[in-house]
Amino acid sequence: MLAVLPAIGEGFYFRDRVSWQSPIPASELVTVDQAKAWGDGVIWVDARPDDEFASDHVPGAFSLNEDHWGELLAQFLPNWSPEKKVVVYCSAESCNAARDVAKRLRDDAQIQNVFVLNGGWEEWMKKNR
Amino acid sequence: MKVVWRVLDLIVGGIFIYAGAIKALDPVQFGFDIDNYKSLPWFISVRLAFFLPWLEILCGLALIFRFLYRGGLSILTTLVLVFIGATIVAKARGLDITCGCFGHASEHWSFVQHTAIDLAILLALAALLWIELIRGAHHDQKN
């Protein structure tokens, strides 16, 4: 019971930085149609493993996964500019890689305007077949 | 021999204080780590992510200061058992999980590495619990 008190205090402190109902807040999710409507203002980031990226990916997407974070981030950053929106995707809605990469882009690389593609690569393929 | 057990108290308590503190600093990431096990809905994972680190810290302090000692030991033993079980189940389901138990430090641990570390901690906790029960029995006999 003693642990509940600091937990509540911390929950209050983090109240604006955590989504209590879903792992990704609605404001950080974007649909394929919305992202496509942003046109050239989008940088696509593929958070899937290297082999899946190599087999196919969203045209123009950069590979950025946690297996080679430092190396891939160094390749990505020169292509990023603050006015662009970054859309990260992984395999499907159930995968966590896009969420984790989006968080690291915000926390480690201090990049704002980072979104997660709802439904991931699976959804992209459905809309672009 | 008493000194050996006391040192073990301090080591195990210290490990849990460190593990709890590192997760309490980034509860959102810990929530993601729990969610990766795909065993609980998010609204429970995120609440556990705020609660468990503090539970570990307080139980670690209980071991160090020998205050509410048996309770602390029992809770930590249960936590480690649940965690080992969840890890094995996740592995059997083919999930590629990050342990998350020691924050970024444990990010690249393999399944074998973090199971070995958990088992070592479980062994230490079981030894402390066992010696505490023996001491309790001796104390009862004296009275």
Interface residues (C-beta under 8 A of the other chain):
Chain A: L2 A3 V4 P6 A7 I8 E10 G11 F14 R17 V18 S19 W20 Q21 S22 P23 S94 N96 R99 D100 K103
Chain B: A24 P27 V28 Q29 G31 F32 D35 N36 K38 W42 F43 S45 V46 R47 F50 F51 W54 L55 I57 L58
